[in-house]
Amino acid sequence: MKRARIIYNPTSGREVFKKHLPDVLIRLEQAGYETSCHATTGAGDATEAARKAVEREFDLVIAAGGDGTINEVVNGLADASYRPNLGIIPVGTTNDFARAIGVPRSIEGACDVIIHGEAVPIDIGAVTNEGKTHYFVNIAGGGRLTELTYEVPSKLKTMIGQLAYYLKGIEMLPSLHPVHVKIEYDGKMFEGAVMLFLVSLTNSVGGFEKLAPNSSLNDGMFDLIILKETNLAEFIKIATLALRGEHIHDPHVIYTKANRVKVYTEENMQLNLDGEYGGMLPGEFVNLYRHMNVFVPKEKAEQMRTGE
Ligand SMILES: Nc1ncnc2c1ncn2[C@@H]1O[C@H](COP(=O)(O)OP(=O)(O)OP(=O)(O)O)[C@@H](O)[C@H]1O
Protein backbone atom coordinates (compact mmCIF):
# COMPACT_ATOMS: atom_id res chain seq x y z
CA MET A 1 0.00 0.00 0.00
CA LYS A 2 1.22 3.51 -0.81
CA ARG A 3 1.77 5.92 2.08
CA ALA A 4 0.69 9.55 2.22
CA ARG A 5 1.51 12.28 4.74
CA ILE A 6 -0.78 15.29 5.08
CA ILE A 7 0.94 18.39 6.45
CA TYR A 8 -1.72 20.96 7.25
CA ASN A 9 -1.72 24.42 8.77
CA PRO A 10 -4.69 24.70 11.13
CA THR A 11 -4.50 28.52 10.98
CA SER A 12 -4.57 28.93 7.16
CA GLY A 13 -7.31 30.95 5.51
CA ARG A 14 -10.64 30.64 7.25
CA GLU A 15 -9.41 27.76 9.40
CA VAL A 16 -11.77 25.12 7.98
CA PHE A 17 -9.49 22.23 6.98
CA LYS A 18 -9.57 20.29 10.24
CA LYS A 19 -13.33 19.82 10.01
CA HIS A 20 -12.90 18.12 6.61
CA LEU A 21 -9.95 15.96 7.60
CA PRO A 22 -11.95 12.75 8.30
CA ASP A 23 -13.48 12.90 4.78
CA VAL A 24 -10.09 13.49 3.20
CA LEU A 25 -8.62 10.50 5.08
CA ILE A 26 -11.47 8.23 3.97
CA ARG A 27 -11.08 9.24 0.33
CA LEU A 28 -7.33 8.71 0.34
CA GLU A 29 -7.76 5.34 2.05
CA GLN A 30 -10.25 4.30 -0.66
CA ALA A 31 -7.74 5.39 -3.29
CA GLY A 32 -5.11 3.07 -1.82
CA TYR A 33 -3.11 5.45 0.41
CA GLU A 34 -2.41 4.66 4.02
CA THR A 35 -2.49 8.21 5.33
CA SER A 36 -1.27 10.00 8.43
CA CYS A 37 -1.17 13.70 9.21
CA HIS A 38 0.74 16.45 10.93
CA ALA A 39 -0.76 19.76 12.09
CA THR A 40 1.82 22.53 11.94
CA THR A 41 2.59 24.40 15.15
CA GLY A 42 4.20 27.60 13.84
CA ALA A 43 6.67 29.09 11.39
CA GLY A 44 9.13 26.54 9.95
CA ASP A 45 7.31 23.49 11.30
CA ALA A 46 5.96 22.41 7.89
CA THR A 47 9.54 22.29 6.56
CA GLU A 48 10.60 20.01 9.43
CA ALA A 49 7.55 17.79 8.91
CA ALA A 50 8.31 17.51 5.18
CA ARG A 51 11.96 16.57 5.92
CA LYS A 52 10.74 13.80 8.20
CA ALA A 53 8.36 12.59 5.48
CA VAL A 54 11.36 12.33 3.13
CA GLU A 55 13.35 10.35 5.71
CA ARG A 56 10.42 8.03 6.24
CA GLU A 57 10.08 7.63 2.45
CA PHE A 58 6.43 8.54 2.07
CA ASP A 59 5.17 8.18 -1.52
CA LEU A 60 3.05 11.32 -1.33
CA VAL A 61 3.18 14.51 0.74
CA ILE A 62 0.04 16.66 0.76
CA ALA A 63 0.40 20.30 1.73
CA ALA A 64 -2.90 21.70 3.03
CA GLY A 65 -2.70 25.41 3.66
CA GLY A 66 -1.96 28.67 1.91
CA ASP A 67 1.04 29.60 -0.21
CA GLY A 68 3.15 30.03 2.94
CA THR A 69 2.56 26.44 3.97
CA ILE A 70 3.21 25.09 0.47
CA ASN A 71 6.47 27.02 0.37
CA GLU A 72 7.55 25.57 3.70
CA VAL A 73 6.70 22.02 2.63
CA VAL A 74 8.62 22.42 -0.65
CA ASN A 75 11.61 23.68 1.35
CA GLY A 76 11.59 20.39 3.25
CA LEU A 77 11.45 18.32 0.06
CA ALA A 78 13.44 20.18 -2.57
CA ASP A 79 17.03 19.46 -1.51
CA ALA A 80 16.48 15.73 -0.86
CA SER A 81 17.63 13.18 -3.42
CA TYR A 82 14.41 11.16 -2.95
CA ARG A 83 11.47 13.55 -3.35
CA PRO A 84 7.94 12.25 -2.71
CA ASN A 85 5.16 13.39 -5.04
CA LEU A 86 3.44 16.56 -3.86
CA GLY A 87 -0.32 17.11 -3.60
CA ILE A 88 -1.93 20.47 -2.82
CA ILE A 89 -5.11 21.22 -0.87
CA PRO A 90 -5.47 25.01 -1.04
CA VAL A 91 -7.10 26.39 2.08
CA GLY A 92 -5.18 29.67 2.37
CA THR A 93 -6.19 33.23 1.62
CA THR A 94 -4.64 33.76 -1.83
CA ASN A 95 -3.71 30.24 -3.04
CA ASP A 96 -1.72 31.52 -6.03
CA PHE A 97 0.15 28.28 -6.57
CA ALA A 98 -2.99 26.14 -6.62
CA ARG A 99 -4.60 28.50 -9.15
CA ALA A 100 -1.49 28.36 -11.34
CA ILE A 101 -1.45 24.55 -11.49
CA GLY A 102 -5.23 24.28 -11.95
CA VAL A 103 -6.09 22.81 -8.53
CA PRO A 104 -9.60 23.90 -7.49
CA ARG A 105 -10.28 25.77 -4.25
CA SER A 106 -12.70 23.21 -2.80
CA ILE A 107 -11.22 20.54 -0.55
CA GLU A 108 -13.19 17.87 -2.39
CA GLY A 109 -12.02 19.09 -5.80
CA ALA A 110 -8.42 19.21 -4.64
CA CYS A 111 -8.71 15.61 -3.38
CA ASP A 112 -10.05 14.58 -6.80
CA VAL A 113 -6.90 16.00 -8.38
CA ILE A 114 -4.66 13.99 -6.03
CA ILE A 115 -6.66 10.79 -6.59
CA HIS A 116 -7.53 11.05 -10.31
CA GLY A 117 -4.99 13.59 -11.58
CA GLU A 118 -1.41 13.14 -12.70
CA ALA A 119 1.91 13.88 -10.97
CA VAL A 120 3.89 15.99 -13.43
CA PRO A 121 7.39 17.43 -13.10
CA ILE A 122 7.45 21.20 -12.60
CA ASP A 123 10.18 23.81 -12.19
CA ILE A 124 11.19 25.01 -8.72
CA GLY A 125 13.10 28.22 -7.92
CA ALA A 126 16.21 28.21 -5.73
CA VAL A 127 17.64 31.42 -4.30
CA THR A 128 20.90 31.85 -2.45
CA ASN A 129 21.24 34.90 -0.19
CA GLU A 130 22.88 35.53 3.18
CA GLY A 131 24.88 32.32 2.60
CA LYS A 132 21.82 30.04 2.53
CA THR A 133 19.66 28.46 -0.18
CA HIS A 134 15.88 28.47 -0.08
CA TYR A 135 13.26 27.30 -2.56
CA PHE A 136 10.11 28.85 -3.97
CA VAL A 137 7.26 27.66 -6.18
CA ASN A 138 5.52 30.85 -7.20
CA ILE A 139 7.49 34.01 -7.09
CA ALA A 140 10.40 35.81 -5.52
CA GLY A 141 11.01 39.51 -5.61
CA GLY A 142 12.27 42.67 -4.03
CA GLY A 143 11.12 46.26 -3.67
CA ARG A 144 9.04 47.94 -1.00
CA LEU A 145 5.66 46.94 -2.47
CA THR A 146 6.48 43.22 -2.35
CA GLU A 147 6.74 43.58 1.44
CA LEU A 148 3.00 44.04 1.68
CA THR A 149 2.38 40.29 1.39
CA TYR A 150 3.78 39.71 4.85
CA GLU A 151 2.91 43.05 6.41
CA VAL A 152 -0.79 42.24 6.30
CA PRO A 153 -1.72 40.78 9.71
CA SER A 154 -2.99 37.21 9.38
CA LYS A 155 -6.05 37.96 11.58
CA LEU A 156 -7.12 40.58 9.03
CA LYS A 157 -6.57 38.08 6.17
CA THR A 158 -8.76 35.53 7.97
CA MET A 159 -11.46 38.17 8.34
CA ILE A 160 -11.55 39.90 4.99
CA GLY A 161 -9.33 37.76 2.72
CA GLN A 162 -7.85 39.24 -0.45
CA LEU A 163 -9.23 42.70 0.29
CA ALA A 164 -6.67 43.00 3.11
CA TYR A 165 -3.87 43.09 0.49
CA TYR A 166 -5.49 45.79 -1.60
CA LEU A 167 -6.09 48.01 1.43
CA LYS A 168 -2.51 47.60 2.60
CA GLY A 169 -1.23 48.23 -0.95
CA ILE A 170 -3.08 51.53 -1.15
CA GLU A 171 -1.80 52.50 2.28
CA MET A 172 1.78 51.84 1.14
CA LEU A 173 1.61 53.77 -2.15
CA PRO A 174 2.97 57.10 -0.84
CA SER A 175 5.99 55.41 0.75
CA LEU A 176 7.12 53.57 -2.41
CA HIS A 177 10.56 54.64 -3.53
CA PRO A 178 13.00 53.28 -6.10
CA VAL A 179 16.13 51.30 -5.16
CA HIS A 180 19.33 51.26 -7.19
CA VAL A 181 20.18 47.71 -8.34
CA LYS A 182 22.19 45.71 -10.83
CA ILE A 183 20.37 42.71 -12.23
CA GLU A 184 22.29 40.17 -14.29
CA TYR A 185 20.09 37.75 -16.22
CA ASP A 186 21.41 35.02 -18.52
CA GLY A 187 24.48 37.10 -19.35
CA LYS A 188 22.67 40.43 -19.82
CA MET A 189 22.87 43.31 -17.36
CA PHE A 190 20.37 45.92 -16.18
CA GLU A 191 21.56 48.73 -13.96
CA GLY A 192 19.33 51.47 -12.56
CA ALA A 193 16.63 52.44 -10.11
CA VAL A 194 13.70 50.03 -9.79
CA MET A 195 10.37 50.11 -7.96
CA LEU A 196 10.39 46.33 -7.78
CA PHE A 197 11.59 43.22 -9.54
CA LEU A 198 9.89 39.82 -9.70
CA VAL A 199 11.29 36.39 -10.55
CA SER A 200 8.25 34.30 -11.36
CA LEU A 201 7.56 30.62 -12.01
CA THR A 202 3.79 30.93 -12.47
CA ASN A 203 1.40 33.40 -14.03
CA SER A 204 -0.69 33.93 -10.93
CA VAL A 205 0.57 36.26 -8.25
CA GLY A 206 -1.31 38.02 -5.46
CA GLY A 207 -4.57 37.80 -7.36
CA PHE A 208 -2.97 39.34 -10.47
CA GLU A 209 -3.54 36.42 -12.80
CA LYS A 210 -1.73 37.90 -15.77
CA LEU A 211 1.33 39.35 -14.11
CA ALA A 212 3.66 36.99 -16.00
CA PRO A 213 1.46 36.05 -18.97
CA ASN A 214 4.12 34.00 -20.81
CA SER A 215 5.17 31.87 -17.87
CA SER A 216 5.39 28.12 -18.24
CA LEU A 217 5.47 25.64 -15.35
CA ASN A 218 8.01 23.33 -16.93
CA ASP A 219 10.29 25.20 -19.37
CA GLY A 220 13.20 25.68 -16.96
CA MET A 221 12.85 29.47 -17.19
CA PHE A 222 11.73 32.25 -14.86
CA ASP A 223 9.70 35.17 -16.10
CA LEU A 224 11.69 38.20 -14.96
CA ILE A 225 9.79 41.45 -14.49
CA ILE A 226 11.64 44.66 -13.69
CA LEU A 227 9.62 47.81 -13.00
CA LYS A 228 11.91 50.81 -13.42
CA GLU A 229 11.57 54.08 -11.52
CA THR A 230 8.13 55.69 -11.92
CA ASN A 231 6.16 58.46 -10.27
CA LEU A 232 3.01 57.64 -8.33
CA ALA A 233 0.62 58.28 -11.24
CA GLU A 234 2.65 56.08 -13.60
CA PHE A 235 2.85 53.41 -10.95
CA ILE A 236 -0.93 53.29 -10.50
CA LYS A 237 -1.41 53.21 -14.28
CA ILE A 238 0.96 50.24 -14.62
CA ALA A 239 -0.70 48.40 -11.69
CA THR A 240 -4.05 48.85 -13.47
CA LEU A 241 -2.59 47.58 -16.77
CA ALA A 242 -1.17 44.59 -14.85
CA LEU A 243 -4.68 43.42 -13.98
CA ARG A 244 -5.13 42.72 -17.71
CA GLY A 245 -1.57 41.57 -18.44
CA GLU A 246 -0.89 44.71 -20.51
CA HIS A 247 1.89 46.13 -18.29
CA ILE A 248 4.51 44.11 -20.18
CA HIS A 249 4.42 46.58 -23.09
CA ASP A 250 4.94 49.65 -20.90
CA PRO A 251 8.32 51.36 -21.43
CA HIS A 252 8.98 51.30 -17.66
CA VAL A 253 8.79 47.49 -17.67
CA ILE A 254 11.38 44.92 -18.69
CA TYR A 255 9.76 41.53 -19.21
CA THR A 256 11.87 38.58 -20.32
CA LYS A 257 12.68 34.93 -19.66
CA ALA A 258 15.81 33.86 -17.79
CA ASN A 259 17.18 30.70 -16.19
CA ARG A 260 19.57 32.49 -13.84
CA VAL A 261 19.11 35.92 -12.25
CA LYS A 262 21.62 37.65 -10.01
CA VAL A 263 20.60 40.77 -8.09
CA TYR A 264 23.22 43.10 -6.64
CA THR A 265 22.22 45.95 -4.39
CA GLU A 266 24.04 48.20 -1.97
CA GLU A 267 20.89 49.71 -0.49
CA ASN A 268 18.67 47.69 1.83
CA MET A 269 16.31 45.48 -0.12
CA GLN A 270 14.30 42.67 1.39
CA LEU A 271 13.71 39.42 -0.45
CA ASN A 272 10.16 38.15 -0.71
CA LEU A 273 9.79 34.40 -1.24
CA ASP A 274 6.31 33.12 -2.10
CA GLY A 275 4.80 35.94 -0.07
CA GLU A 276 6.97 35.54 3.04
CA TYR A 277 10.04 37.47 4.21
CA GLY A 278 13.16 35.70 2.86
CA GLY A 279 16.08 37.69 4.31
CA MET A 280 18.06 40.45 2.62
CA LEU A 281 19.42 40.79 -0.91
CA PRO A 282 21.82 40.54 -2.80
CA GLY A 283 21.02 37.07 -4.06
CA GLU A 284 21.14 34.64 -6.95
CA PHE A 285 18.12 32.83 -8.40
CA VAL A 286 18.34 29.56 -10.32
CA ASN A 287 15.48 27.75 -12.03
CA LEU A 288 15.60 24.00 -11.25
CA TYR A 289 14.17 22.34 -14.34
CA ARG A 290 11.28 19.93 -13.65
CA HIS A 291 12.56 19.36 -10.13
CA MET A 292 9.39 18.13 -8.37
CA ASN A 293 6.40 15.98 -9.25
CA VAL A 294 3.16 17.74 -8.38
CA PHE A 295 -0.41 16.48 -8.84
CA VAL A 296 -2.38 18.49 -11.39
CA PRO A 297 -5.71 17.77 -13.16
CA LYS A 298 -5.42 15.47 -16.20
CA GLU A 299 -6.34 18.30 -18.63
CA LYS A 300 -3.64 20.52 -17.14
CA ALA A 301 -1.07 17.72 -17.49
CA GLU A 302 -2.03 17.36 -21.16
CA GLN A 303 -1.78 21.14 -21.69
CA MET A 304 1.68 21.13 -20.10
CA ARG A 305 2.87 18.35 -22.40
CA THR A 306 1.73 20.17 -25.52
CA GLY A 307 3.11 23.47 -24.18
CA GLU A 308 -0.14 25.41 -24.57
N1 LIG B 1 -0.12 26.50 14.30
C1 LIG B 1 0.26 27.67 13.76
N2 LIG B 1 -0.02 28.84 14.37
C2 LIG B 1 0.33 30.03 13.82
N3 LIG B 1 0.98 30.14 12.63
C3 LIG B 1 1.27 29.02 11.97
C4 LIG B 1 0.93 27.73 12.49
N4 LIG B 1 1.34 26.80 11.60
C5 LIG B 1 1.93 27.47 10.60
N5 LIG B 1 1.91 28.80 10.79
C6 LIG B 1 2.41 29.87 9.92
O1 LIG B 1 1.36 30.43 9.12
C7 LIG B 1 1.95 30.98 7.95
C8 LIG B 1 0.92 31.37 6.89
O2 LIG B 1 0.09 30.33 6.56
P1 LIG B 1 -0.48 30.02 5.11
O3 LIG B 1 0.30 30.65 4.05
O4 LIG B 1 -0.70 28.56 5.03
O5 LIG B 1 -1.95 30.64 5.18
P2 LIG B 1 -2.57 32.04 4.82
O6 LIG B 1 -1.69 33.11 5.30
O7 LIG B 1 -3.98 32.02 5.33
O8 LIG B 1 -2.68 31.97 3.25
P3 LIG B 1 -1.89 32.65 2.05
O9 LIG B 1 -0.43 32.42 2.27
O10 LIG B 1 -2.41 31.93 0.85
O11 LIG B 1 -2.27 34.09 2.05
C9 LIG B 1 2.95 29.91 7.55
O12 LIG B 1 4.01 30.43 6.81
C10 LIG B 1 3.43 29.37 8.92
O13 LIG B 1 4.70 29.89 9.26
The ligand as a MOL file (V3000), in Angstrom:
LIG
                    3D

  0  0  0     0  0            999 V3000
M  V30 BEGIN CTAB
M  V30 COUNTS 31 33 0 0 0
M  V30 BEGIN ATOM
M  V30 1 N -0.1180 26.5020 14.2980 0
M  V30 2 C 0.2600 27.6700 13.7580 0
M  V30 3 N -0.0160 28.8430 14.3700 0
M  V30 4 C 0.3280 30.0260 13.8240 0
M  V30 5 N 0.9800 30.1380 12.6330 0
M  V30 6 C 1.2710 29.0170 11.9730 0
M  V30 7 C 0.9310 27.7280 12.4880 0
M  V30 8 N 1.3430 26.7980 11.6040 0
M  V30 9 C 1.9250 27.4730 10.5970 0
M  V30 10 N 1.9080 28.8040 10.7920 0
M  V30 11 C 2.4150 29.8740 9.9210 0
M  V30 12 O 1.3630 30.4300 9.1240 0
M  V30 13 C 1.9500 30.9800 7.9520 0
M  V30 14 C 0.9200 31.3670 6.8880 0
M  V30 15 O 0.0900 30.3310 6.5590 0
M  V30 16 P -0.4830 30.0170 5.1140 0
M  V30 17 O 0.3050 30.6530 4.0520 0
M  V30 18 O -0.7040 28.5600 5.0280 0
M  V30 19 O -1.9510 30.6370 5.1830 0
M  V30 20 P -2.5720 32.0390 4.8240 0
M  V30 21 O -1.6900 33.1140 5.3020 0
M  V30 22 O -3.9800 32.0190 5.3280 0
M  V30 23 O -2.6830 31.9730 3.2540 0
M  V30 24 P -1.8930 32.6460 2.0510 0
M  V30 25 O -0.4260 32.4230 2.2710 0
M  V30 26 O -2.4110 31.9350 0.8530 0
M  V30 27 O -2.2690 34.0880 2.0510 0
M  V30 28 C 2.9480 29.9100 7.5500 0
M  V30 29 O 4.0120 30.4310 6.8060 0
M  V30 30 C 3.4330 29.3700 8.9210 0
M  V30 31 O 4.6980 29.8860 9.2630 0
M  V30 END ATOM
M  V30 BEGIN BOND
M  V30 1 1 1 2
M  V30 2 1 2 3
M  V30 3 2 2 7
M  V30 4 2 3 4
M  V30 5 1 4 5
M  V30 6 2 5 6
M  V30 7 1 6 7
M  V30 8 1 6 10
M  V30 9 1 7 8
M  V30 10 2 8 9
M  V30 11 1 9 10
M  V30 12 1 10 11
M  V30 13 1 11 12
M  V30 14 1 11 30
M  V30 15 1 12 13
M  V30 16 1 13 14
M  V30 17 1 13 28
M  V30 18 1 14 15
M  V30 19 1 15 16
M  V30 20 2 16 17
M  V30 21 1 16 18
M  V30 22 1 16 19
M  V30 23 1 19 20
M  V30 24 2 20 21
M  V30 25 1 20 22
M  V30 26 1 20 23
M  V30 27 1 23 24
M  V30 28 2 24 25
M  V30 29 1 24 26
M  V30 30 1 24 27
M  V30 31 1 28 29
M  V30 32 1 28 30
M  V30 33 1 30 31
M  V30 END BOND
M  V30 END CTAB
M  END
